[in-house]
Amino acid sequence: MDVTNVSVIGSRNKAGKGFVVTVNKKQFNRFTSWEISHSIDIVPMSFSMTYALSDGEKNTDLTSLFSKAKGPAVDASGFLAVGAEVEISLDGYRIFTGYIDSTTNGLHHGQHLLQVSGRSKCQKITDGTTIQPNAGQTPGTLANIKQVADWLLTAQDGNKIIEVIDKTDGSTPQPLVNLTSINLTTRAYDFLANLAQYEGKLLYDDRFGRLVIDNPASGQTTLVGINDKLIKSFYRYRTNLGRFQSYTAIINPYDAIAGVSNQSVPHVMAKDQTPSEIPDGKILTFVSESSYPTSDATGWQRFQQNLVNVTAKRNWGRGDVINLSVVGTKNPTTNKPWEINSLLKINYGTASQPKISDAYVIADITMSMSRDEHETQLTLVRQESLGVIPVAITAPVAGVGSPSTQSGVVPNANQTKAGNLQVDDTPPPNAKPVNGGSK
């Protein structure tokens, strides 16, 4: 099949207008539909796209477009081959960098269809195990997540398989030196994500295929009106699925039978922020080995306490979200595609305002085009669900008070029926945006 049949538009370094895909330095844009998904909780980000041959368009060899990769290089006669590196831009703005994972070609009602999907470069650290050849404690010179990540993702020949950027100030609220170890079955992303949770930070991939360390709710705030033409649909979704009244980590440092006794190393626990929404007796217990971290009982408890806190809060936060569908793919404030970890504040005007947080964090984004219509699906979560420190929530108010009034919030009887909530009445630093802008 001649490459002109897939609307190659050049081999320039700069992408043109519209949805442009670059593979093996070739650019093309003729797709009937496409979708890009990005999340603060799911790594790597992903894409899918469909190309349909026009009526009467010649197709001498459909399958040549999907030739197999030959060794480390991709066969130029099939530049959409599985394993090919791909860059996707929208109006000249990069929105994805990764690899083609899967291809499908065939006939549908007599029309030839080419379907391609893939994931970002960070699939290399989510799918496989560590590239480090030796198990054991991480080097004692590594003091923060960025340093641990750079070491973990650098091969013996000095090549870094994934670039890591740190959008935070590099501080370590919790000490990391000599606290962590790996084994040969360690998955790099899982390992680093645990450290990020311990530090109260986020770990996600970006549009360039890089691994990003970031503070929760650090992006710019966008204000939209509930009746703006931008908004196609607005739903608040609440559920107790995936949530538990309590979460317990049993620390198992000596590879013994877990949970025999909590005298030497006490168990650590966290509770759902609104346990009255969950049936009694629905709990979650998991076992932790001593590899995170390897210091002493106090270190184990502190590390695991943060992990159960984060698990409880993330699950609770995903139990009360806003699903928003907006026209187009660009944020009206930045005039660029929407970004995760930024903030969205809704002006309800004279409409009946639901009792929800003042501004939500954009946790999931799905940009798509189908039948020439562009749309973006946004999933919004509470800011306070992304921190480490538990926050007291008084039902039915789905949010927290300001720092000046939060000390007066007391859980009601229903909230304490499974035991008093062990909470700090001071909201975490990320619970509210600073002046509504970027940090």
N, C-alpha and C positions, 0 to 999 in steps of 0.2 A: 504493500500500500504506500503510495507516495505521501511524504509528510505534508505536502500542501493540502491534502484532504482533511487534515486536522487543524487547518487554519494556523499554521506557524506564522507568527507575525514579526519574526526577527530574531536576532541573537545579540541584542543590545544588552548592556549592563543595567540600564535603567528600564524599569517596567513601565508599560504604557497605561492608558486609562482602562477602567473596567477591571474585571476579574482576569488576571494574567498569571499563567502557570509557567514556571521556568524549570526545565529538566535538561540536563546535559547542555546547558547554555543555549537551548532553544526555547523560544517563548510562543505560547499559543493561548487562545482565549475563547474558543467557540464551544461553550458548554450549555446544555439545556437546564442543568440544575447543579447546585453545589451546596456544601454545608461545612462549616468550621466550628468545632466545639472546644471550649476552654474552661477550666475549672480550678479553683484553689485547692480542691480536695482530690481531684483525679489527675494523675500524671501517667502518661504523656497526653498532650492535647492531640486532636485527631481531625481528619478531613475526609470527605467523600465527594465525588463529582461524577457527572454523567455527560457523555458526549453522544449525540445522535447524528448519524449521517443523513443529509438532506435527501429528499426525493430526487432521483436521477443522478445523485452523486456517485461517481465511479468507486468501486471497492474491489480491487483485484486481489487483495490479500489482506483481509481484516486482521488475521492473527499476527502479522508481522509487527504490528504496533506493540505487541506484548511479548517480544522475544525475551528469552531468559537472560539473566545476567551471566556474563562469562568471567569468572574469577572476581577480582576486586573492581573491574571495570564493567560498565553496562554496554551491551551491544547497541551501537549507534542506530541500527536499523529498527530498533524497538525502544524508543526513548521513554516510553511509559512502562518499562519493564519493572517487575518486582525487584525491590532493592535499590532502585534509582533514587538519588537525592533530588528533592523537589523544594522549590520556593514558590510561595503564592503571595501575590500582591493584589491590593484593591485600590484602584486609582493611584498607583505608584507607591502605596504604603504597604510595607511588608506585614502580612498577617499570619504567616506560617512558614516554618522551616523544618523539614524532616525527610522521611523516606516513604516510598510507596510500599505498602505491605501486601496488598491484594489487588488483583485485576479480574474483571469478568467481561467477556465479550460474547455476543450472541444476537439472536433475533427476537423481537417482540412485536407481534402483529405485523410481521413483514418488514419491520424497520430494524436496521443494525444499531445496536447500543454498545457503547464502551463505558464501563464503569470502573473507577479507580478509587482506592481508599488507602489511607496511611496514617502514620502517627509521627510525632515530633522526634527529634534526635534523642530526646531523653528516654526513649524506649530502651536504649542500651543499658540504662541503669535501673530500670524497673523489671525487665524480663529476665536478665541473667544474674549470675552471682558475681562476687567481687573479682576484680582483675588482679588484686594483690596476691602474690604467690604464697604468703605465709600467714598463718593464723597467729593471734596473740594480741597483746595490748597495743593500742595506737601509740605512736611516738609521743614522748612526754613534752615535746616542744609545742604541740598543737594546743592552742588555748581557746579557739573559738570555732564555730561551725564552718566558717569559710576555710580555715586552715585544715580542718579535718577533711572537708570535701575535696579540696585541692589535692591532698595526699591520697585520698581513697580513689580518686578518679584519674590519677596519673599512672600510666603504665611504666614498666621497668625501663623502656627505652626513652622515657621522658615525655612522651606524647600524652596530652590530656584528652580523654575520650569525650568529655563534655566540659564546656566553659561554665564557670560558676561566678555569679555576681552577687554582691551583698549590698542591698539597698538600705540596710540598717546602719547604725553607727559602729557595728562590730563588737558591741559590748556583750558580756556574758553574765546575765543575771544569776545564773547558776554555774559553778566551776566545772570545767570540762577536762582540765589537765589530769592525766593519769586515771581518768574515770571510765574509759571505754575500751572495749576490745572487740575483735572480729574473729570469725572463723571462716573457713573456706566456702561455706554455704551462705554466708551473709549476702543479702541483696543490698546494693549500695543505697538505693533510694529509701528503702525501709529503714535502714540504719540511720541515715541522715534525717529522715522525717521524725524519728524518735528523739533525736537530739534537738531538733527544732521545737518539738512539742515541750520538751524539758525546759527550753529557754523561753517559751511563750512566743515563738515566731512562726511564720508560714514558710512553706517550701513548695514551690510550683515551677513549671517551665514557662518560658515566654515565647514570643513570636519569632525569635531568632534561634530557638532550640536550646537556649541556655537554661541552666538551673538557677533559680532565683531565691535568695533568702530575703525575707521582707517582714516588716511589722504588720500586724493586722490593721485593716482600715486605714492604710497609709495614702491612698490615692485621693484624687481631687473629688470634690463634692459637686454633683449636678442637681439642680432644682427643676422639677417638672410639675406642671399642674395636672390635677386628676382629670380635667376635661380637655387637656391639650390634644390636638389632632395627632400628635406623635404617638399617643397611646392607643393601641388597637384593643387590648384586653388587659384586665387587672383582676387577679384572684389571690385571695389569701388562703393558704393550704395549711391545715393543722392535722397532726396525727400523733399517735403514740407508738406506731410501728418503728421498730429499731431502737426503741428507748426502754430503759429499765429503771426501776426505782432506785437501785443501788448497784455500784460497780466495785468489785473487790479484786485487788491484785495480791496473789499469794506468792511471796518471794521464795524461790527454791534454789538457794546458793550452792547446795551440796549434792544436787542431782538425786535427792531422796524422794520418797513419796510426798507429793505436794499436799499441804494442808494438815499434816499430822499434828503439828503444834505451832502456835503463834507466839510462844514464849520467848524464844531466842531471837527471832526476827518477826516482829508483829506484822499482821496483815494491814494493808492500807485500803482506804475506802473513799468513795465519792458518791454523791447522790444526784439524781435528776433535779433540775431547778424547780420543777413543779410536779413532784411525785404523786400528787392527788389525781393526776390525769392517767396514771398507770395502775393496772390491777395489782392488788397485794400479792406478794410472793414472786413477782417477775423481777428476777435479779440476774446479774451477769458476773461470773467469777472467771478470771484467767490467771494462768501461771506464768511467772516471769523467772527466767534464769539469771545468773549473776553476771552475765556479760554486759548488762547495762545497769549500773556501772560496776566496777570491781574494787571499790574501796572498802567500806565497812558497812555495818548494819544501818547506821544513820544515813549513809550515802544511798543505799538501796531504797530505804524508805522515802527519802526526799525525791529521788528520781521517779519512783513508781507512783508517788502521790501526785506529782505533776501529770503523769501519763493518764491516771484514772480521772483526774480533774478534766483534762482535755477531752477524753473520750466521752465523759458524761455531758460536757457542755456542747460538744459538736453534735452529738446525737440529739440533744434537747433542741439545739438551734435548727437542725434539719427537720424538726417536728413542727415548726411554725415558720413558714416562709411565704414570700410573696412571689408569685409567678407573673411576670410582666411581659407582654408582647408589644414591641414598638415598631414603627414604620422605618424601613431603611436599616442601614448598618452603622451609621455614624452618631456619636454623641453630640448633641447640639451645642454643648459648651465648648468642647475641644475641636469639633469638626473633624475628628478622627474616629476610627472604629472604637466601639465600647471596650473597656478594659476591666479585667477582674481586679478585686481588692480596692476598687474605687467606691465612692459613696453615692447613694441616690436618695434624695430627700423629696418627698411628694407634698405638694401644696394642695390641701383638700378644699381650700376656699370655704364656701358656705356649706359644702357637703358634710354629711355626718362622718366625722373622723373616727376611724377605728382606734382602739387603744393599743397602739403598737409603737415601736421605737421611732424616735424623731427622724433618724436617717438609717438606712440599711446599707449593708455591704453587698456589692455585686459578687456573688460566689460562683455563678455559672453563666456562661455566655454561649449561645448557639446562633451564629449568623448564617443566613441561608438565602438562596435565590432559587425560585421555581416559577416557571411560566412568566419570566421577566419581572417577577415581584420580589423585592428585597425585604427581608424581615429579620429582626433580632429577638430572640427569647432570652430574658434575663431572670435569673433566680436570685432573690435577695434574702439575706439572712441577717439576724440581729448582730450588731457589733459586739454585744456582750457575750455572744456565744463563741467567740474566737479567742478568748483569753484563757489564762491558766487558773486565775483565782476565781473561785465560785462567787456568784452574786445572788443575794436574796431576791426572789421575785414574789410579789404578792398577787395572787390570782384575784380577779381576772385581768389585771393590768399586764399586758404583754410587753414589758419593758422595765427599765429601772429609773429610779428618781435621780435627780441631779446630785452631785456630791454633797451639796448643802442639806439635802433632805433625806438622803439615803439612810442615814443612821436611824431614822424613825421607822423604817420599814421592818415589820415583824412578821414572820411566817404565821399563817393562821393555823387552826387546829388540824385541818385536813392536810396541810403540808407537813406537819410534824407527826402524823400518825404512824410513820415507819421509823420514828426517831428524829431527834432534833437535827436540823440542817446545820452542819458545821461550815459556816460561811463567814467571810470577812465583809463587813458592811460597806467597805470602801470599794467603789468600782475600779476595775483595773485601768491602767493608763490609757489603753486603747478603746475604752468603752464609749468615749465621746470624741468627735473630731476636734481638732484644734482650729478655732476660728473658721470651721467649715472648709478648710483648704488642705493642701498637701502638706505632709510633714517633711 
